[in-house]
């Protein structure tokens, strides 16, 4: 006999479902904010940028971070917002619960599979972990566990119907009806909720997410000779090729008369710069004697960079000084790569430890740290960068044109060879 009492949900299960949706939505909102900041500045000071292997910036800067022109965080927000709406209707015992409960279970599996795929991209392809992404994956996993519990319990309470399944984990004294009609209704509700999030993003997103050079990429560059990943404007970036020129030589690899000149402005404590260092090494290996690779300092610290408001990267100026110190003794690139490889350990003590590993003595390092010449050269690099339009790290110039594309060896090489 069918009960006439109002169906009531299992509050524990569906409260967990709502919480999982809200956690996922919150992480997605943070992801959107972070993505927009990265687009605007080229780097962020997010706490999830721990080192080159654990970096939200690196993941957000990859080609996998957007779908159909929108950050994945927008799609995540739409999905988790929709899942929260469906779970809330079931928790409240709304009349639509019989449609929304089975739809929620089905969509939770979609979210779980998507998270597994994105996790594979992060770990298997990008070789980088994103902490915010892990929170999203955790929310999807929790939803999957709830769905599994509901599905498992359904077998213990199923009736003779192959489609209608009774379970207290869904709605007490009612059934989970996985018919096309009910699934269609629930999924439509989810689609509307997701659309609200997507439309909302397009109304509130910044109008200038990228540097001005990127705003007119589709077809507005001067002729086919300039690839769309390079700026239209060519900068005159002086390169000091002797210890007696300017305020000191620029450390570089390759022949000074190479037809391709790649200049990088970077900060030794910038996670994106650490990601780019091996890329530049690979570009140098591929191009060989056809290219000159030049490194210039652009520390994000007001200790040696007056264009920066605060001391964002506390040890970046000191590390830059010791890198140039190593250069005095022919060990610049050894120190340079060591500093990026162990960036997460950066400190005054560690900076000197790197110096000792490449052969510097305490006396040499102390002299370099007090040398006005080395500090003047670093400040001069900053001024050159400011004049060239550097506003983020790393910034790469190829034959004087700012590189605007994704920082991968094949793309940088292709841009260089096109010139």
C-alpha positions as CSV (number, residue, x, y, z in Angstrom):
1,X,0.0,0.0,0.0
2,X,1.3,3.4,-1.0
3,X,2.0,5.8,1.9
4,X,0.1,9.1,1.9
5,X,2.7,10.8,4.1
6,X,4.9,13.5,2.4
7,X,8.1,12.0,1.1
8,X,11.1,13.1,3.1
9,X,14.7,12.8,1.9
10,X,17.6,11.2,3.7
11,X,19.0,14.5,5.1
12,X,22.5,13.3,5.8
13,X,23.1,12.1,2.2
14,X,21.6,15.1,0.5
15,X,23.1,17.6,2.9
16,X,26.5,16.1,1.9
17,X,25.5,16.4,-1.8
18,X,24.7,20.1,-1.3
19,X,28.0,20.8,0.6
20,X,30.0,19.1,-2.1
21,X,28.3,21.3,-4.7
22,X,29.0,24.5,-2.7
23,X,32.6,23.5,-2.1
24,X,33.1,22.8,-5.8
25,X,31.4,26.1,-6.7
26,X,33.6,28.1,-4.3
27,X,36.7,26.5,-5.7
28,X,35.5,27.3,-9.2
29,X,34.9,31.0,-8.3
30,X,38.5,31.2,-7.0
31,X,39.7,29.5,-10.1
32,X,37.9,32.1,-12.3
33,X,39.4,35.0,-10.3
34,X,42.9,33.5,-10.5
35,X,42.5,32.9,-14.3
36,X,41.5,36.5,-14.9
37,X,44.4,37.8,-12.8
38,X,46.9,35.7,-14.7
39,X,45.5,36.9,-18.0
40,X,45.8,40.5,-16.9
41,X,49.3,40.4,-15.3
42,X,51.0,37.3,-16.7
43,X,51.6,36.0,-13.2
44,X,49.9,35.9,-9.8
45,X,51.0,35.8,-6.2
46,X,48.5,33.0,-5.4
47,X,49.3,30.9,-2.4
48,X,48.9,27.7,-4.5
49,X,52.1,28.7,-6.4
50,X,54.5,26.7,-4.3
51,X,57.1,25.5,-6.8
52,X,57.4,24.4,-10.4
53,X,55.6,21.1,-9.7
54,X,52.8,22.7,-7.6
55,X,51.6,25.8,-9.5
56,X,48.2,27.1,-10.2
57,X,49.7,29.7,-12.6
58,X,51.3,27.0,-14.7
59,X,48.0,25.1,-15.1
60,X,46.0,28.2,-15.7
61,X,48.5,29.3,-18.4
62,X,48.2,26.1,-20.4
63,X,46.0,25.6,-23.4
64,X,43.8,23.2,-21.4
65,X,42.6,25.9,-19.0
66,X,39.8,27.1,-21.3
67,X,36.9,25.6,-23.2
68,X,35.1,27.5,-26.0
69,X,36.7,30.7,-24.9
70,X,35.7,30.5,-21.2
71,X,38.0,29.4,-18.3
72,X,37.3,25.9,-17.0
73,X,36.3,27.5,-13.7
74,X,33.2,29.0,-15.4
75,X,32.1,25.6,-16.5
76,X,32.9,24.2,-13.1
77,X,30.8,26.9,-11.4
78,X,27.9,26.2,-13.7
79,X,28.1,22.5,-13.0
80,X,28.4,22.7,-9.3
81,X,25.8,25.4,-9.1
82,X,23.4,23.2,-11.0
83,X,24.3,20.2,-8.8
84,X,23.6,22.3,-5.7
85,X,20.2,23.3,-7.0
86,X,19.2,19.7,-7.8
87,X,20.4,18.4,-4.4
88,X,18.5,21.3,-2.6
89,X,15.2,20.4,-4.2
90,X,15.6,16.8,-3.1
91,X,16.7,17.9,0.4
92,X,13.7,20.1,0.7
93,X,11.3,17.3,-0.4
94,X,10.1,19.4,-3.3
95,X,7.7,17.8,-5.8
96,X,10.4,17.9,-8.4
97,X,12.6,15.6,-6.3
98,X,11.6,12.5,-8.2
99,X,13.1,14.1,-11.4
100,X,16.1,15.8,-9.8
101,X,17.4,12.9,-7.7
102,X,18.1,10.5,-10.6
103,X,19.4,13.4,-12.7
104,X,21.8,14.4,-9.9
105,X,23.1,10.8,-9.7
106,X,23.7,10.7,-13.4
107,X,25.4,14.1,-13.5
108,X,27.6,13.3,-10.6
109,X,29.1,10.5,-12.7
110,X,29.7,12.9,-15.5
111,X,31.5,15.2,-13.1
112,X,33.6,12.4,-11.7
113,X,34.7,11.2,-15.2
114,X,35.6,14.8,-16.2
115,X,37.7,15.3,-13.1
116,X,39.6,12.1,-13.8
117,X,40.3,13.3,-17.3
118,X,41.5,16.8,-16.1
119,X,43.6,15.2,-13.4
120,X,45.3,13.1,-16.1
121,X,46.0,16.2,-18.1
122,X,47.5,18.0,-15.1
123,X,49.7,15.1,-13.9
124,X,50.3,13.2,-17.1
125,X,50.8,16.1,-19.6
126,X,51.5,19.3,-17.7
127,X,53.4,17.5,-15.0
128,X,52.1,20.1,-12.6
129,X,49.7,20.0,-9.6
130,X,47.0,22.6,-9.1
131,X,45.8,22.7,-5.5
132,X,42.5,24.5,-6.4
133,X,42.0,21.9,-9.0
134,X,42.4,19.1,-6.4
135,X,39.7,20.7,-4.3
136,X,37.4,20.6,-7.4
137,X,38.3,17.0,-8.0
138,X,37.6,16.2,-4.3
139,X,34.2,17.7,-4.6
140,X,33.5,15.6,-7.6
141,X,34.8,12.5,-5.9
142,X,32.5,13.2,-2.9
143,X,29.6,13.5,-5.2
144,X,30.6,10.2,-6.8
145,X,30.7,8.5,-3.4
146,X,27.2,9.8,-2.6
147,X,25.9,8.6,-5.9
148,X,27.5,5.2,-5.4
149,X,26.0,4.9,-1.9
150,X,22.5,5.7,-3.3
151,X,22.9,3.3,-6.2
152,X,24.2,0.5,-3.9
153,X,21.3,1.0,-1.5
154,X,18.8,0.9,-4.4
155,X,19.6,-2.8,-5.0
156,X,18.7,-3.7,-1.5
157,X,15.3,-2.0,-1.8
158,X,14.4,-2.5,-5.4
159,X,11.0,-3.7,-6.4
160,X,9.8,-5.8,-9.3
161,X,10.1,-2.9,-11.8
162,X,13.3,-2.8,-13.8
163,X,13.2,1.0,-14.0
164,X,11.7,2.2,-10.8
165,X,14.0,1.8,-7.9
166,X,13.1,2.5,-4.3
167,X,15.7,3.8,-1.9
168,X,15.8,5.8,1.3
169,X,18.9,7.5,0.1
170,X,16.9,9.3,-2.6
171,X,13.4,10.1,-1.3
172,X,11.7,8.1,1.4
173,X,8.7,6.0,0.3
174,X,9.0,7.2,-3.3
175,X,11.1,5.9,-6.3
176,X,14.1,6.9,-8.4
177,X,12.6,7.0,-11.9
178,X,15.4,6.8,-14.5
179,X,13.0,7.3,-17.4
180,X,14.0,9.6,-20.3
181,X,11.3,12.0,-19.3
182,X,12.5,12.5,-15.7
183,X,16.1,12.6,-16.7
184,X,15.4,15.1,-19.4
185,X,13.5,17.3,-16.9
186,X,16.3,17.2,-14.3
187,X,19.0,17.8,-16.8
188,X,17.1,20.8,-18.3
189,X,17.0,22.3,-14.8
190,X,20.8,21.7,-14.5
191,X,21.4,23.3,-17.9
192,X,19.4,26.4,-17.0
193,X,21.4,26.8,-13.7
194,X,24.7,26.3,-15.6
195,X,23.6,28.8,-18.3
196,X,22.9,31.4,-15.6
197,X,26.5,31.0,-14.3
198,X,28.0,31.2,-17.8
199,X,25.9,34.3,-18.8
200,X,26.8,35.9,-15.5
201,X,30.5,35.5,-16.2
202,X,30.2,37.2,-19.5
203,X,28.6,40.2,-17.9
204,X,31.1,40.6,-15.1
205,X,34.4,39.5,-16.7
206,X,36.9,42.3,-17.2
207,X,36.9,44.0,-20.6
208,X,40.7,44.1,-20.7
209,X,41.8,40.6,-19.6
210,X,45.0,40.7,-21.7
211,X,47.7,43.1,-22.7
212,X,46.7,45.5,-25.4
213,X,48.7,43.5,-28.0
214,X,46.4,40.5,-27.5
215,X,43.1,42.4,-27.8
216,X,43.4,42.6,-31.6
217,X,44.9,39.3,-32.5
218,X,42.3,38.1,-35.1
219,X,43.6,39.6,-38.3
220,X,44.7,43.0,-37.1
221,X,48.5,42.5,-37.3
222,X,50.5,44.2,-40.0
223,X,50.8,41.6,-42.7
224,X,51.5,37.9,-42.8
225,X,55.2,38.3,-41.9
226,X,54.4,38.9,-38.2
227,X,52.9,35.8,-36.6
228,X,49.9,36.5,-34.3
229,X,52.0,35.4,-31.2
230,X,54.3,38.3,-31.7
231,X,53.5,42.0,-31.0
232,X,53.4,44.5,-33.9
233,X,55.8,46.8,-32.3
234,X,59.5,46.1,-32.4
235,X,61.5,47.3,-29.4
236,X,65.2,48.3,-29.4
237,X,66.6,46.2,-26.5
238,X,70.3,46.9,-26.0
239,X,72.5,43.9,-25.3
240,X,75.8,44.4,-23.7
241,X,78.2,41.8,-25.1
242,X,81.3,42.8,-23.1
243,X,82.1,43.2,-19.5
244,X,83.3,46.7,-20.3
245,X,80.1,47.8,-22.1
246,X,77.2,49.5,-20.4
247,X,77.0,48.6,-16.7
248,X,78.2,45.1,-17.4
249,X,77.7,42.3,-19.9
250,X,74.4,40.4,-20.4
251,X,74.8,36.7,-19.8
252,X,73.9,34.9,-23.0
253,X,74.2,31.7,-25.0
254,X,74.9,31.4,-28.7
255,X,76.8,33.5,-31.2
256,X,76.6,37.3,-30.8
257,X,75.9,37.7,-34.5
258,X,73.0,35.2,-34.6
259,X,70.0,36.0,-36.8
260,X,67.6,35.1,-34.0
261,X,67.9,37.0,-30.7
262,X,65.7,35.9,-27.8
263,X,65.7,38.1,-24.7
264,X,64.0,37.0,-21.5
265,X,63.2,39.3,-18.6
266,X,62.6,37.1,-15.5
267,X,62.4,37.0,-11.7
268,X,64.2,34.1,-9.9
269,X,61.2,33.7,-7.5
270,X,58.5,33.8,-10.2
271,X,56.9,30.3,-10.5
272,X,56.1,30.9,-14.2
273,X,59.7,31.8,-14.8
274,X,60.8,28.5,-13.2
275,X,58.4,26.8,-15.6
276,X,59.9,28.7,-18.6
277,X,63.6,28.2,-17.7
278,X,63.8,24.6,-19.1
279,X,61.7,25.7,-22.1
280,X,64.2,28.3,-23.0
281,X,67.0,25.7,-22.6
282,X,65.1,23.4,-25.0
283,X,64.6,26.3,-27.5
284,X,68.4,26.9,-27.4
285,X,69.1,23.2,-27.9
286,X,66.8,23.1,-31.0
287,X,67.9,26.3,-32.6
288,X,71.6,25.9,-31.8
289,X,73.9,28.4,-33.4
290,X,71.1,30.2,-35.2
291,X,70.0,31.8,-32.0
292,X,71.4,34.1,-29.2
293,X,69.7,33.6,-25.9
294,X,69.9,36.6,-23.5
295,X,68.8,36.8,-19.9
296,X,67.9,40.1,-18.2
297,X,66.7,40.5,-14.6
298,X,63.3,41.9,-13.7
299,X,62.9,41.1,-9.9
300,X,59.5,41.8,-8.5
301,X,60.8,43.5,-5.4
302,X,61.2,47.2,-4.7
303,X,64.6,46.5,-3.2
304,X,66.0,46.7,-6.8
305,X,62.9,47.5,-8.9
306,X,61.4,50.9,-8.2
307,X,58.4,50.2,-10.5
308,X,57.1,47.5,-8.1
309,X,55.0,48.7,-5.2
310,X,56.2,46.2,-2.6
311,X,58.7,43.4,-1.8
312,X,56.6,40.7,-3.4
313,X,59.6,38.3,-3.9
314,X,61.8,39.0,-0.9
315,X,64.9,37.2,-2.1
316,X,64.7,37.8,-5.8
317,X,67.2,40.8,-5.9
318,X,69.7,38.9,-3.7
319,X,69.5,35.8,-6.0
320,X,69.9,38.0,-9.0
321,X,73.0,39.6,-7.5
322,X,74.5,36.1,-6.8
323,X,73.6,34.9,-10.2
324,X,75.6,37.8,-11.8
325,X,78.3,37.0,-9.2
326,X,78.5,33.5,-10.6
327,X,78.7,35.0,-14.0
328,X,81.9,36.8,-13.1
329,X,83.5,33.4,-12.7
330,X,81.9,31.7,-15.8
331,X,79.2,29.9,-13.7
332,X,76.1,32.1,-14.5
333,X,74.0,29.4,-16.2
334,X,74.9,26.8,-13.6
335,X,73.6,29.1,-10.9
336,X,70.7,30.3,-13.0
337,X,69.3,26.8,-13.5
338,X,70.0,25.8,-9.9
339,X,68.1,28.8,-8.6
340,X,65.0,27.9,-10.7
341,X,65.2,24.2,-10.0
342,X,65.2,24.8,-6.2
343,X,63.0,27.9,-6.3
344,X,60.6,26.6,-3.6
345,X,63.5,26.6,-1.1
346,X,64.6,30.2,-1.8
347,X,66.1,32.1,1.1
348,X,69.3,34.2,1.8
349,X,71.0,31.1,3.1
350,X,69.9,28.9,0.2
351,X,71.0,31.5,-2.3
352,X,74.5,31.3,-0.9
353,X,74.4,27.6,-0.8
354,X,73.7,27.5,-4.5
355,X,76.7,29.8,-4.9
356,X,78.9,27.3,-3.1
357,X,77.6,24.5,-5.2
358,X,78.8,26.2,-8.4
359,X,82.1,27.1,-6.9
360,X,81.8,30.5,-5.3
361,X,83.5,31.3,-1.9
362,X,81.9,33.2,0.9
363,X,84.3,36.1,0.3
364,X,83.3,36.3,-3.3
365,X,79.6,36.2,-2.6
366,X,79.9,38.8,0.2
367,X,81.9,41.1,-2.1
368,X,79.2,40.7,-4.9
369,X,76.3,41.4,-2.5
370,X,77.9,44.7,-1.5
371,X,79.0,45.6,-5.1
372,X,77.2,48.7,-6.3
373,X,78.1,47.7,-9.9
374,X,76.1,44.5,-9.8
375,X,73.1,46.2,-8.2
376,X,73.3,49.0,-10.8
377,X,73.3,46.5,-13.6
378,X,70.2,44.8,-12.3
379,X,68.4,48.1,-11.9
380,X,69.5,49.0,-15.5
381,X,67.9,45.7,-16.7
382,X,64.7,46.8,-15.0
383,X,64.8,50.2,-16.8
384,X,65.4,48.5,-20.1
385,X,62.5,46.2,-19.5
386,X,60.2,49.1,-18.5
387,X,61.0,51.0,-21.7
388,X,60.3,47.8,-23.7
389,X,56.9,47.4,-22.1
390,X,57.7,44.6,-19.6
391,X,54.8,44.4,-17.1
392,X,54.9,40.7,-16.1
393,X,57.4,37.9,-15.7
394,X,58.6,36.2,-17.6
395,X,58.5,38.4,-20.7
396,X,60.2,37.2,-23.9
397,X,61.2,39.2,-26.9
398,X,62.2,37.7,-30.2
399,X,64.1,40.0,-32.4
400,X,62.6,42.9,-30.4
401,X,59.0,41.7,-30.7
402,X,57.2,40.7,-27.5
403,X,56.2,37.1,-27.6
404,X,52.5,36.7,-26.6
405,X,51.9,33.0,-27.1
406,X,52.0,30.0,-24.9
407,X,55.4,29.3,-23.4
408,X,56.3,26.0,-25.0
409,X,59.5,25.2,-26.9
410,X,57.7,24.3,-30.2
411,X,55.7,27.5,-30.3
412,X,58.6,29.8,-29.3
413,X,60.8,28.1,-31.9
414,X,58.2,28.4,-34.6
415,X,57.7,32.1,-33.8
416,X,61.5,32.7,-33.9
417,X,62.0,30.8,-37.2
418,X,59.1,32.8,-38.8
419,X,61.2,35.9,-38.5
